[in-house]
Amino acid sequence: MKRIVIFASGSGTNAENIIKYFQTSSVANVTHVLSNNEHAKVFERCERLNIDASLFDKESFRKDDTVLNFLLTEADFIVLAGFLWKIPEKIVEAFPNKIINIHPALLPKYGGKGMYGMNVHKAVKENNEVETGITIHYVNENYDEGAVIFQTSTSLSENDTPEDIAKKVHELEYLHFPRIIEEIIIKTTI
């Protein structure tokens, strides 16, 4: 069984969905969730789901090797599920093609620093896009620039609000993200 460590900064709905999916998997399971936000709702979800979760700070993430050393002993794959910090190069180098992120848009559109959550959905609306979607990609040293693994789209109407767009994107995330993670793990470990 491969071990997945999830990074999350917020409510943790995607993290919960992934945890539940892998509870019945014969390929991998989620062993830990790491968060940089002491107020993140993901901690409540982890407690309810009996998954270990830890808080870390910038120092242990970027400067010293606390988080890196933890990952080297506890993770085979890393999944970013609503995690907002850029991954340090030393972690990217230690886990080549084993850090997976989901972005709530069809990259390369609406990616980069500051483009997350409702910021993305508002930009999609403001630009009168007729479709949006999700991009699952490998993480490299730059925001949202890693190789694309999977994309899927949903159509938008001119009446869709940013909140409507968010709902449509979340549905795609919940449907596809865990399955694609599992496919990557299977392909990588054969």
C-alpha positions in Angstrom: 0.0 0.0 0.0 1.3 3.4 -1.0 1.1 6.2 1.5 -0.5 9.5 0.6 0.1 12.7 2.6 -2.4 15.5 1.8 -1.6 19.2 2.2 -4.7 21.4 2.8 -5.1 25.0 3.8 -8.9 25.4 4.1 -12.2 23.6 4.6 -10.9 20.3 3.4 -13.8 19.1 1.3 -11.5 17.7 -1.3 -9.2 16.2 1.4 -12.2 14.4 2.9 -13.4 13.1 -0.4 -9.9 11.7 -1.1 -9.6 10.2 2.4 -13.0 8.4 2.0 -12.1 7.2 -1.5 -8.9 5.6 -0.4 -10.4 4.0 2.7 -11.5 1.1 0.4 -8.6 1.2 -2.0 -6.1 -1.7 -2.3 -3.6 0.7 -3.9 -3.0 3.4 -1.4 -4.4 5.1 1.7 -4.2 8.6 3.2 -1.9 8.4 6.3 -1.6 12.1 7.2 -2.9 15.6 6.5 -0.6 18.6 6.9 -1.9 22.2 7.1 -0.4 25.6 7.4 -3.6 27.1 8.8 -4.4 26.5 12.4 -8.0 27.5 11.8 -8.5 25.1 8.8 -11.7 23.1 9.0 -9.7 20.2 7.5 -8.6 19.4 11.1 -12.2 18.8 12.2 -12.7 16.5 9.2 -9.5 14.5 10.0 -10.6 14.1 13.6 -14.0 12.8 12.5 -12.3 10.4 9.9 -9.6 9.3 12.3 -6.8 10.6 10.2 -3.7 12.1 11.7 -3.2 15.8 11.0 -0.5 18.3 11.8 0.1 22.0 11.7 3.3 23.4 10.4 4.8 26.8 9.9 6.8 28.6 7.2 10.1 27.9 9.0 9.6 24.2 9.1 8.4 24.2 5.5 10.8 26.4 3.7 14.0 26.9 5.8 14.7 23.9 7.9 14.0 20.3 6.8 11.3 19.4 9.3 8.5 18.9 6.7 10.8 17.4 4.1 12.1 14.9 6.6 8.6 14.0 7.7 7.6 13.4 4.1 10.7 11.3 3.3 9.7 8.9 6.1 5.9 9.0 5.8 4.9 9.7 2.2 5.1 7.9 -1.2 2.8 10.5 -2.8 1.8 14.0 -1.9 -1.5 15.5 -2.9 -2.3 19.2 -2.7 -6.0 19.7 -2.0 -6.6 23.4 -1.6 -3.1 24.1 -0.4 -2.1 27.7 -1.0 1.7 27.9 -0.5 4.2 27.2 -3.2 6.1 23.9 -2.7 9.8 24.4 -1.9 12.1 23.2 -4.6 13.8 20.7 -2.2 10.4 18.9 -1.7 9.7 19.0 -5.5 13.1 17.5 -6.1 12.7 14.8 -3.5 9.3 13.7 -5.0 9.6 14.0 -8.8 6.2 13.3 -10.4 4.8 12.3 -7.1 3.2 15.7 -6.0 -0.2 16.1 -7.5 -2.3 19.3 -7.4 -5.8 20.2 -8.6 -6.6 23.6 -10.0 -10.1 25.0 -10.4 -9.7 26.1 -14.0 -8.5 24.9 -17.4 -4.8 25.7 -17.2 -2.9 27.6 -18.5 -5.9 30.0 -18.1 -6.4 31.5 -14.6 -3.3 30.0 -13.0 -0.5 31.5 -11.0 0.0 33.2 -7.7 -3.3 34.4 -6.1 -5.4 32.4 -8.5 -7.3 30.0 -6.2 -10.9 29.4 -5.1 -13.3 32.2 -5.7 -10.6 34.4 -7.3 -10.5 32.0 -10.2 -14.3 31.7 -10.5 -14.8 35.5 -10.4 -12.1 35.9 -13.2 -13.8 33.2 -15.3 -17.1 35.1 -14.9 -15.6 38.5 -15.6 -14.1 37.2 -18.8 -17.4 35.7 -20.0 -16.0 32.3 -20.5 -18.4 29.7 -22.0 -16.6 26.8 -20.2 -14.4 26.1 -17.2 -13.2 23.0 -15.5 -10.4 21.4 -13.5 -6.8 20.7 -14.2 -5.0 17.9 -12.3 -1.2 18.4 -12.7 2.2 17.5 -11.3 3.7 20.1 -9.1 7.0 21.8 -10.1 8.8 24.8 -8.6 6.3 27.3 -10.2 2.6 27.9 -9.4 0.3 25.9 -11.7 3.0 25.2 -14.3 3.7 21.5 -13.8 2.8 18.9 -16.5 -1.0 18.4 -17.0 -2.2 15.0 -16.1 -5.9 15.4 -16.7 -8.4 18.1 -17.6 -12.2 18.1 -18.0 -14.6 20.9 -18.6 -18.1 22.0 -17.8 -20.2 24.5 -19.8 -21.2 27.8 -18.4 -24.2 30.0 -19.1 -24.2 33.8 -19.0 -26.5 33.6 -16.0 -24.0 31.6 -13.9 -22.7 33.5 -10.9 -19.2 32.8 -9.5 -20.9 30.7 -6.8 -22.6 28.6 -9.6 -19.3 28.2 -11.3 -17.7 27.1 -8.0 -20.4 24.5 -7.5 -19.9 23.1 -11.0 -16.1 22.9 -10.5 -16.5 21.2 -7.1 -18.6 18.5 -8.7 -15.9 17.8 -11.2 -13.2 17.8 -8.5 -15.1 15.3 -6.3 -15.8 13.1 -9.2 -12.4 12.9 -10.8 -9.6 13.9 -8.4 -9.5 10.7 -6.3 -9.7 8.4 -9.3 -6.9 10.2 -11.2 -4.7 10.1 -8.1 -5.3 6.3 -7.9 -4.5 5.9 -11.7 -1.2 7.8 -11.2 -0.2 5.7 -8.3 -1.0 2.5 -10.2 0.9 3.7 -13.3 3.9 4.8 -11.3 4.3 1.7 -9.2 3.8 -1.0 -11.8 
